[in-house]
Amino acid sequence: MPRNGSGVMSWPPNTNGVPNTTVSSTRYNAFLADLLADLNAARPITAGGTGGNTAVSGNDNLNTTGADMASAATLNLANATGVVVNVTGTTPITALGTVNSGAIRTLVFAGALILTHNATSLILPGAANITTAAGDVATFRSKGTGNWVCVGYQRSTGGLTVNTLVQPTLTLKQGATATPTAEGGVEWDTDDNVLAIGDGAATQLFVPIPASTAAGDIEYFTAAKVKARLAKGTAAQVLQMNSGATAPEWAAPIASHQGVAKAWVSFNGTGTVAINDSFNVSSITDNGVGNYTVNFASALANANYAAVGMASGNLRDVNYSGGTKTTSAIAIVVGESNVGGVDTAYVGIIVMGD
């Protein structure tokens, strides 16, 4: 055979010629047979080949797992016996030795150790140190002169080497009259500064929150696509429309008396019947046609009032006399009943506010 198990070529015995002697055909033919066999055989790696008869087998022969290497400050991959290296130990690694530029080495870690980032000699993802775990796999490519870059890192858990993802700035499609209707279509309306999103049939608008908005504030529209902020009011204030009917505003609360005051007096009765809070009825007069005049002992000057009839009674006249009482809203309720043949008038007063 022309080569031994290590791929070393050797000639058959008595191959060398002797000067001034006849060349033996046996030795000559054996020599040629060895040459032919070597030329037709897979060239071993030691002779510059791949050791394989196919592309796949040749590639596999060149990508072998070498002997385990113990971690060290400088894990010298020039001493690796294969392109895949199982790294044992927990000593931190800061360098990988010098290997020709472009060479690739895959490291499989058996445990936890620290790979120390260096912007020149040991470039790691995220420019940050990596703490390995058992089963993690890192692929490094040599840049020559002892410099390496990690071109891939796979954690055994499937997690990331760093927890912060850096994403490019998202720029939305823009237009002065943005009206996307396609499902999920997004466009920034530069004319009104609103976000327009298509729902498959129409455009939905998302209006920005006014500046300085805080808890308790109220938002309202000043235009179709413009929001304004009404800061929260103080305790007990009420919400009302401003005098121009253009925006809401806070106003002082309207004081109110609770409940409905009631008094029962007979028709043509005399004396004073207290209703509540100085609203005192002095008499109720039946006008004879189902209408009543209610006379108050205390005047309700400048009062805004409403008269409401109940049952078969109707309020026609309200007379005031004596004193002064100013209110902002009064409802006077009058009704009647007949119990045992006695007609009785019912008077109620609701004071909405002073």
C-alpha positions in Angstrom: 0.0 0.0 0.0 1.4 3.4 -0.8 0.2 5.1 2.5 0.0 3.9 6.0 -2.9 4.6 8.5 -1.5 8.1 9.2 -1.5 9.0 5.6 2.3 8.8 5.1 3.4 7.7 1.7 6.1 5.0 1.4 7.5 3.1 -1.6 7.3 -0.7 -2.0 10.5 -2.6 -1.1 13.4 -2.4 -3.7 11.8 0.4 -5.5 14.9 2.5 -5.8 16.9 1.8 -9.0 20.5 0.7 -9.0 22.9 2.4 -11.5 24.0 0.3 -14.5 21.5 -2.5 -13.6 18.5 -3.7 -15.5 15.2 -2.4 -14.0 13.1 -5.3 -12.8 9.7 -5.2 -14.4 8.2 -6.6 -11.1 9.5 -3.7 -9.1 8.6 -1.1 -11.8 5.1 -2.4 -12.1 4.6 -2.4 -8.3 5.8 1.2 -8.2 3.4 2.3 -10.9 0.5 0.4 -9.2 1.2 2.2 -5.9 1.2 5.6 -7.7 -2.1 4.8 -9.5 -3.7 3.6 -6.2 -2.7 6.8 -4.4 -3.9 9.0 -7.2 -7.4 7.3 -7.1 -7.7 7.2 -3.3 -9.1 9.9 -1.1 -6.3 12.3 -0.3 -5.7 12.4 3.5 -5.8 15.6 5.5 -2.1 15.2 6.2 -1.4 15.4 2.5 -3.6 18.5 2.0 -6.9 16.6 1.2 -10.1 16.1 3.0 -9.9 12.3 3.6 -13.3 11.9 2.0 -14.6 10.6 -1.3 -17.6 13.0 -1.3 -18.2 16.6 -0.5 -20.2 15.7 2.6 -17.7 13.3 4.0 -14.8 15.7 3.2 -16.6 18.5 5.0 -17.3 16.2 8.0 -13.7 15.2 8.1 -12.6 18.9 8.3 -15.2 19.7 11.1 -14.2 17.4 13.8 -14.5 17.6 17.6 -11.2 17.7 19.2 -10.0 16.9 22.7 -11.4 18.7 25.6 -9.6 21.9 26.7 -9.6 23.3 30.2 -10.6 26.9 30.6 -7.8 29.4 31.2 -7.2 33.1 31.0 -5.9 32.5 27.5 -7.7 29.5 26.0 -5.2 28.9 23.2 -7.2 27.6 20.3 -4.1 27.1 18.2 -3.6 23.9 20.3 -7.1 22.6 19.5 -7.2 19.2 17.8 -10.6 19.9 16.3 -12.8 22.9 15.2 -15.3 22.0 17.9 -13.9 22.2 21.4 -15.5 21.2 24.7 -14.4 23.6 27.3 -14.2 22.4 30.9 -13.5 24.3 34.1 -14.7 27.6 35.4 -11.7 29.9 35.0 -12.6 33.2 33.3 -11.5 33.5 29.7 -10.0 36.8 28.4 -8.2 35.6 25.2 -8.3 32.7 22.7 -4.8 32.7 21.3 -3.5 33.3 17.8 -5.0 31.4 14.8 -5.0 32.4 11.1 -7.6 35.1 10.2 -10.9 33.7 9.1 -10.6 30.4 11.1 -13.8 29.4 13.0 -13.9 27.6 16.3 -17.0 26.4 18.1 -16.8 26.2 21.9 -19.2 24.1 24.0 -19.1 25.0 27.7 -19.4 22.4 30.4 -20.1 24.9 33.2 -20.3 28.5 34.3 -17.4 30.8 33.6 -17.0 34.4 32.4 -16.1 35.4 28.9 -14.6 38.9 29.3 -15.5 41.3 26.5 -12.7 43.3 24.9 -13.5 45.7 22.0 -10.4 44.5 20.1 -9.3 41.0 21.2 -12.5 39.3 22.3 -15.6 41.0 20.9 -18.8 39.7 22.4 -22.5 40.4 21.6 -23.8 43.5 23.2 -20.3 44.6 24.1 -20.8 42.9 27.5 -19.3 40.0 29.4 -21.1 36.7 29.1 -21.5 34.2 32.0 -21.7 30.8 30.4 -23.8 27.9 31.5 -23.5 24.1 30.9 -24.6 23.4 27.3 -24.0 26.9 26.0 -22.5 27.1 22.5 -20.3 30.0 21.2 -18.9 30.4 17.7 -15.8 32.5 17.2 -14.1 33.7 14.1 -10.4 34.7 14.2 -9.4 38.1 13.0 -5.8 37.2 13.2 -3.0 38.4 15.5 -4.9 37.0 18.5 -8.1 38.9 17.9 -11.5 37.1 17.9 -15.2 38.0 17.4 -18.1 36.0 18.6 -20.4 35.5 15.6 -23.0 33.4 17.4 -24.0 32.5 20.9 -26.7 30.0 21.8 -27.8 29.5 25.4 -28.9 26.0 26.4 -32.1 27.6 27.7 -32.7 29.5 24.5 -32.4 32.8 26.3 -30.5 36.0 25.2 -26.9 36.8 26.0 -28.1 40.3 27.0 -31.5 41.5 28.3 -31.6 44.7 26.4 -32.6 44.7 22.7 -31.6 47.7 20.6 -34.1 48.4 17.9 -34.1 51.0 15.1 -36.3 54.0 15.3 -39.8 53.4 13.9 -40.9 56.0 11.5 -44.6 55.9 10.6 -46.0 56.8 7.2 -47.1 60.5 7.3 -49.6 62.7 5.5 -51.5 65.9 6.0 -54.9 64.1 5.5 -54.2 60.6 6.7 -57.2 58.3 6.1 -56.0 54.7 6.1 -58.8 52.1 5.9 -56.9 48.8 5.4 -56.9 46.6 8.5 -54.0 47.6 10.7 -52.8 50.4 8.4 -51.1 53.1 10.5 -50.4 56.7 9.5 -49.5 59.9 11.3 -51.7 62.9 10.5 -49.2 65.7 10.4 -51.9 68.3 9.9 -53.7 67.5 13.1 -51.1 65.5 15.0 -53.2 62.5 15.5 -52.7 58.8 14.9 -54.9 57.3 12.2 -55.4 53.5 12.1 -57.5 51.6 9.6 -60.0 49.0 10.9 -60.7 47.3 7.6 -63.6 49.6 6.7 -62.9 53.1 8.1 -60.3 55.2 9.9 -60.1 55.3 13.6 -58.4 58.4 15.2 -56.3 58.4 18.3 -55.9 62.0 19.7 -52.9 62.8 21.9 -53.4 63.6 25.6 -53.0 67.3 26.4 -49.8 68.3 28.0 -49.7 68.4 31.9 -52.8 66.2 32.2 -53.0 64.8 35.8 -55.3 62.6 37.8 -58.8 64.0 38.2 -58.5 66.3 35.1 -61.3 66.4 32.4 -60.5 66.2 28.7 -62.8 67.8 26.1 -62.7 68.6 22.4 -62.0 72.1 21.1 -62.2 70.9 17.5 -62.9 67.6 15.8 -59.3 66.3 16.3 -58.1 68.5 19.2 -58.3 67.9 22.9 -58.0 70.4 25.7 -57.6 69.9 29.4 -59.7 71.2 32.2 -57.8 70.9 35.5 -59.7 69.2 38.3 -61.7 71.5 40.4 -61.9 71.9 44.2 -64.1 70.0 46.6 -67.9 70.4 46.0 -67.5 72.5 42.8 -69.9 71.7 40.0 -69.3 71.4 36.3 -71.1 73.7 34.0 -70.9 75.2 30.5 -69.2 78.6 30.2 -71.2 81.7 29.2 -70.1 81.3 25.6 -71.2 77.7 25.5 -67.8 76.7 24.1 -66.1 74.8 27.0 -66.9 73.3 30.4 -65.8 75.1 33.5 -66.0 74.7 37.3 -68.4 76.8 39.3 -69.3 77.3 43.0 -71.8 74.7 44.3 -75.5 75.7 44.6 -76.5 75.5 48.3 -79.6 73.4 48.7 -82.2 72.5 51.3 -82.9 68.8 51.6 -86.2 67.2 51.0 -89.7 68.6 50.3 -91.4 70.7 53.0 -95.0 69.9 53.6 -98.0 71.7 55.3 -101.6 70.8 55.5 -104.1 73.6 56.1 -107.8 73.9 55.4 -109.3 76.1 52.7 -109.6 79.7 53.8 -107.5 78.8 56.8 -105.9 81.5 58.9 -102.7 81.7 60.9 -99.2 80.8 59.9 -98.0 77.3 59.0 -94.2 76.7 59.1 -92.9 75.0 56.0 -89.1 75.2 56.5 -86.3 77.7 56.8 -88.7 80.7 57.0 -90.9 79.6 54.1 -94.1 80.1 56.1 -97.6 79.9 54.7 -100.0 82.4 56.3 -103.1 81.3 54.4 -104.4 79.4 51.4 -107.4 80.7 49.6 -109.8 78.7 47.5 -110.9 80.8 44.6 -113.9 78.6 44.1 -112.9 77.2 40.8 -110.3 74.7 41.9 -107.6 77.4 41.9 -105.7 78.5 45.0 -103.9 81.6 46.2 -101.0 80.8 48.5 -99.9 83.6 50.8 -96.5 83.6 52.4 -95.6 85.3 55.7 -92.1 86.0 54.4 -91.5 87.6 51.0 -89.5 85.7 48.4 -87.9 88.7 46.7 -86.1 88.2 43.4 -87.1 84.5 43.4 -87.2 82.3 40.4 -90.1 79.9 41.0 -92.2 77.3 39.3 -95.8 76.5 40.3 -96.9 72.9 39.8 -100.4 71.6 40.3 -101.1 68.2 41.7 -104.2 66.0 41.9 -107.2 68.2 40.9 -105.7 71.4 42.3 -104.1 74.1 40.1 -101.9 77.0 41.4 -103.1 80.3 40.0 -101.7 83.0 42.2 -98.8 83.2 44.7 -98.7 86.3 47.0 -95.9 87.4 49.2 -95.9 89.7 52.2 -93.4 90.8 54.8 -89.7 90.1 55.3 -87.2 89.3 52.5 -86.0 86.0 51.2 -83.9 85.6 48.1 -83.6 82.3 46.4 -82.3 81.0 43.1 -85.0 78.4 42.4 -88.3 77.5 44.2 -90.9 74.9 43.2 -94.3 75.4 44.9 -96.5 72.3 44.8 -100.2 72.4 45.6 -102.7 69.6 45.8 -105.9 68.8 47.5 -107.7 66.0 49.2 -111.2 65.3 50.7 -111.2 63.2 53.8 -114.5 62.8 55.7 -116.1 65.6 53.7 -113.3 68.0 54.7 -111.4 69.6 51.8 -107.7 70.0 52.7 -105.0 71.8 50.7 -101.5 70.4 50.4 -98.6 72.8 50.0 -95.0 71.7 49.3 -91.9 73.9 48.7 -88.7 72.6 47.1 -85.8 75.0 47.4 -83.1 74.2 44.8 -80.6 76.7 46.1 -79.9 80.0 47.8 
